[in-house]
Amino acid sequence: MTIPARLTALAVTGAAVLGLVAQTGASAAPVRPPHQHVDEIDVYGHRGASGYRPEHTLAAYELAARMGADFIEPDLVPTKDGHLVARHENEISGTTDVAERPEFADRKTTKVVDGTAITGWFTEDFTLAELKTLRAVERIPELRPNNTIYDGRFEVPTLQEVLDLRARLSRELGREIGVAPETKHPSYFAAIGLPLEPRLADVLDRNRLNHPRAKVAVQSFEVGNLKRLDREVRVRLVQLISSSGAPQDFIEAGDPRTYADLVTPEGLREIAGYADVIGPDTKVVLPVDERGFLTEPTEVVADAHRAGLDVVPYTVRAENEFLPADFRSSADPAAHGDVFAFYEALFDQGVDGIFSDHPDTAVLAAQEHARR
C-alpha cells in the first residue's frame, strides 16, 4: 500500500469507528515471485484490531482494515464437522462464553495438545451450528477492560466469513485487504483426523485466492505442514519463529533442532526452500535481558534477506505488559507505553512488516519511518 493510500485509509471519522460493530479448483505446483526487498512496511492486524475489540471477531478485523492495516490475521482451528473458524486456540473458555452455557457443561474435558494437558472446551467437539450459538469475550480483560463492553456481541466467525468481509472491505476502501491465516496445532489436528491443510487449500480455491498474486500469507509455527502446503497452495508461506523451544513436529519426530537453529544462515536457507517469509518473535530480532531491557540486535533480519526471505516480526502491543522495559511508561501493566519508539527500533532493523494488536499505531509509525 502506498503512503497516500494509507493516509486515506486512516481518514475514518470517529463516528464511523465507534459505530463499527460488524457481524456480519485444484491447485497446481507452487509458483511464487522472487523476494524483492522494499522500503514499505506492511502492517498485519494481529487477530484484527485486538487492542480495541475482542480478538478474532469480524468487528476486530473490520476495524483493523479501516485503521489502515494491509493484512488481517485469522488463526484457524476446525469444528467437529470440519469447518475452519477463527480462534487463537481450540480451547475456547477464555475467548467465548461457553463456560456460562449449561447446555455445553458436559463438553468440558481435558486433552493433551502439543504435549500440554489443557482442561476446557474445544472447537473440535462442537459442530459449527453449536459454535455459532456462542459469543466472543475479551481474552485479557485485566489489561484491556475497555474491550469488555463488547463481550457477548460477536459470533465466532468462519474463515469464509472472514474472506467475505475482506472482499467487501477491499471494495469499500478501494484497496486490497490481505489475509494472513495461521494454521494452529497442525500436527495435533492431523492426528485426530481433522487436518487443516486440505481444508484451507479448498477454501482458498473456492474463493479464487490460491494463486501467486493473491494477497494471502499462510503462517505456521510448524515446518512439516508448511512443506505440505508448499505442494498444495501457491500463496506466500510464513515460517513463524518463537524466541524459545522448537517446532512441535520436530519434537514429535525426535528432530533435535530448535527455533534458534532455524534462524542461523543455514536454517534460513532451508526455510527459503519452502517458505517466503519468516515471522519471528520480536525478541528474536531485538533480544531482551533478564530485566526486560533491550540488548544488542541480532543479525536475523540481514541473514533472512540474504536468503531471500521477508521478515515480519510479531507482536507489538501498546500495553506496558508487552513492551520491553525501555519503553514502559509506568509500573501499571495495562497503561500504554512508548510503543512508537519500539516500532522505530524494529523498523531500524530493516523489517518488511509488523504484526500489531493496535494497527493504527503501526500504520502511523510506518508512515513516520518512511518520511525519515
N, C-alpha and C positions, 0 to 999 in steps of 0.2 A: 504494500500500500504506500502511495506517495505521501509526503508530509502534508500537502494541501488536503488530500483525501482524509487523512487522519483528523485534521483540524475541522473539516466539515462534519466528520462523524461525531466529534465532541460537541458540536453546536446543537445539543439537545436541550430543550427547555427544562427547567426544574420541574414544571408540572408534568411533563411527559415522563420523566424518570420516576417521580414519586407515584405516578399512576400506573407504573409498569407492574402488573400482576398477571403476566401471561400464563394461561393454561391452554393452554391450547393442545444375462448372457454368459456365458462361460468365459473363464479367464485364460488369456494367453500367457506366454512366458513373460516375466517382468522385463520391461524396458524403461529405464529411468534416465533423466538428463544428468550430465556430469555435474559435480559440485561447482558452484560459482559463488565465491565469497563476495558479498556486497556489504555496503556500509549500513543499509537499513536494518533495523532491529524489529523483528516480528514479536507481537505481544499475544500470548496464549492466555485466555481467560480460564484460569485453573478451576475446574469444576463449575465454570461460569464465573460470575462476579460474586464469588462465595464469601467475600468480605462484607457483602451488603444484603445477600439473600441466602436462605438455606441452600446448601450446595446441591448440585445435580438436580436442579429443577428447571423447567422451561423459563421461569422468571429469572433465574440466575443467568442462564445462557443468553437470554434476550438482553438483559441489562449489560452484560459483557460486550455484546456486539454493538449496542448503542453507545457504549463508552469508547468505542474505537478499537476493540480487540480484533486482531487479524484471524484468530482461531478461537473456537470454543472447544472445551475438553470434557467429553463424557467418559467416565470409567465404566466398563462393561462387565456385567455378570448375567448369567442366564436364569430364567424361570424354570419351573418343573416341566412346563410344556415347550421349552426351547426358545423362548423369545429373549432377545438381548435387551436389558434395561440398564439405566444409568444409576449406579450406586457405587460409592467408593469401595465398599466391601459387600460380600454376600451376606454377612451378618448385619442385620438392619435395625437392631433395637436402638442404636444411637442416632439414627437418621430418619426414623419414622415413628409413628405412634403405635406400632404393633404390640408393644408390651401392655398397652392400655386396652387392647381389644380382647374381650373374654372369649370370643369365638375362635381365637387362634392360640389360646393359652396352652393347648396340648401340643402345639408345634415347637415349643421351646425344647431345645436339646443341646447336647454337647458334641462337637465334631472336632476332628484334628485337621486343620487347614495349614498346609505348608509347615508341618511339624509342630504346630502350636494348638493346644486344646482351647477351644472357644465355646462358650455357652451363650445361647441366644436363639434368634430366629433367622433362618437362612432363605435367600431368594429361591434356591433350588427346591425348596419344599412347598412353594406356592405356585399356583397357576397365575398366569398374567391377570386373569379376571379377579382373582383374590387379591393380588398385589395392588391392583388399581383401587381397591377399597381403602387402602392405607393412605396416610397423608405425611408429607415430609415435615421434619422438625430440624431446628438448628443443632448441629453436632457439637459445637463448643460454646454453649450459652454463657459460660463463665467469662469468656473472652469476647464474645460478640452478643451481648444482651439485646442490642437493638434489633438483631435478626429474629429474635424470638416473637416479635409481633406478627411474623408471617407463619409461625407454626400452625400446622393444620390446614393451610390454604392451598397447597400444591400437591399434585399427584407425583408418583414415581413415573418418569417418562420412559418410553421405549426408545431404542436407537432410531427407529423410523420416525418417531415424533420429533426427535432432535434434528434429523435431517430435513424433515418438512419445515421446521422452524428456520433452519439455516437457509433453505431455499427462499422462504418468504422474506426474511430479513435482507438477503442479498438483493432481492428485487427492490424492496423499500428503501434501502440505504444507498443503492446504486454502486455497490462494491461487493466483491465476492467474499463471503464469510467462510473461512476454512473450518474444518472439523478435525480434531486430533483424538480419536478414541484410544483408550488404553485397555488392553486385554488383562483382566485381573485373574491371578491364580490359574494360569492356563493348564499347568500340569495336574492340579487338583481336579479341575473340571473335566479334563480328558479322562482321568481315572474313574470318574463316576458316570461316564457316558454322555457328558454334555460338552463336547469340545467347542471351543469358541471360534477357532479359525474358519471352518466352513460356513458357520452362521454369519460371521462378519463378511466374508467374501460374497456370500449370497445377497446380503443387504446392499453392499456396495454395487454389485452387479445390477440389482433391481433399480437402483437409483442412478445408474449410469455414471458412477463415480469411480469405477475400477479402471482407471487409465492414468498414464503418467502426468497429464496436465491437470488432473483433479487436485483441488486444494484440500488434500487429505493426507494426514500423517498418522500412521498407526504405531502405538507405543507398547512396549513390554519391558518388564524387569528380567524376564527370562530370555534365553538365547535360542533354545530349540524351536519355540513357537514362532519366533521371528524368521528363522530359517525356513520353516514350513510356509509361513505367509509369503516369503520371498518367492515361493513357487506358485502361490495361489492368487496374489494380488499384484497390481502394477503401480501402486501408490508408494509414497515415501514411507520408510520404516524408521522408527526411532528406538535405539537401544538405551533404555533407562539405566542409570548407574547410581547405586546407593553409595553413601560415604563409608559403609562398613558391610561386612558379610559377603555373601556370594549368591549368584542366581540359584533359585530353588531347583531348577532342573540339573544344575551342576552338582548340588548337594545330593540329590536323589541318585545320580549316576556315579557318584564317587569321584567326580572330577575335582581335583584339589584347587583349581583356580578360584580366585576371588574377584570382586569388582575392581579392586586395586590392580589386579593383573590385566583386566580388560582395558585400562586406560594407560598402559605402557605403550610405547610406539608400536611394538609388535602386536599387542592386543587390539589397538585401534585399527591397524591394517587388516586384521582378521574381521573386525566389525564391518569395515568398509566393503567386505565381500558379500554381505547380505543386507546391510542397512545403509541409510543415507545421513543419519543424524544421531548424535548422542545427546541424551538428556541427563546430565549429571546433577546430583545434589549440589547446591551452591558451595558446600564445604569441600567438594572435590576440586573446585576452581579456586576458591578463597578459603583455605583452611582456618580453623579457629583453635586457640589453645584451651587448656583445661578450665580457664575462667570465661571462655566465650569470646575472647578478643581475636581479631584477625591476626594471622601470621603472614608469612610470605606467600604470594600466589604460586600456584603450580604451573607447569608447562602444558597442562592438558589441552587447553584451547589451541595453542600453537601446534601441538602434536596432532590433534584431531584434524585441523585444517590441512596439515601436510599429508594426512591420509585421505583427504578428500571428503571429510565429514563436516557437516554443520554442527554447531554446539548451541543447545537451548537449555540452560540450567533451570532447575526447579528448587523451591518455590519461594518467591518473595511475598511476604505478608507484612502489613504495616505495623502490627502489634509488637510491642517490646518483647513479648514472649518468644517471638520467632526471629528477631533480629540479632545479629552479632552485637556483643556488648558495646562496641564502639559507637553504635547508632541508637542505643536506647535513650529515651527521654527521661525516664524515672524508674523507680522500683515497681511501679504498677504494671503488671504483665499485660493488661488489656489496653493500656494507653498506647497511642501511636508514637513511634519514634521517628528518626530522620531516615525514612525509607528512601528518599531521593538520593541521599549520599550513598546508600547501599547499592541502589541501581547503578550509580555512576561508577562505583568501584568495580562492579561486574562488567559494565559496558566497556570500561577501560581495558579489560582483558580481551576484547575483540569478539564477544559472543554474538551469535546470529539472531538470537531471540531470547525470550524470558517467559517463564510461567509466573503468573501473579494472581493472588486472590483479589487484588484491588487493581483491575486493569486500567482504570482511569489514571492512576498514578504512574503505571508503567508506560502508558501512551505518552503522557506529558514528559516523563523522564527521557523517553526515546526521542521526542521532538527536541528537547533541550540539548541532548547529546549530539544530535545531528547538526545543530546550529553552532556547536563549539568550533 
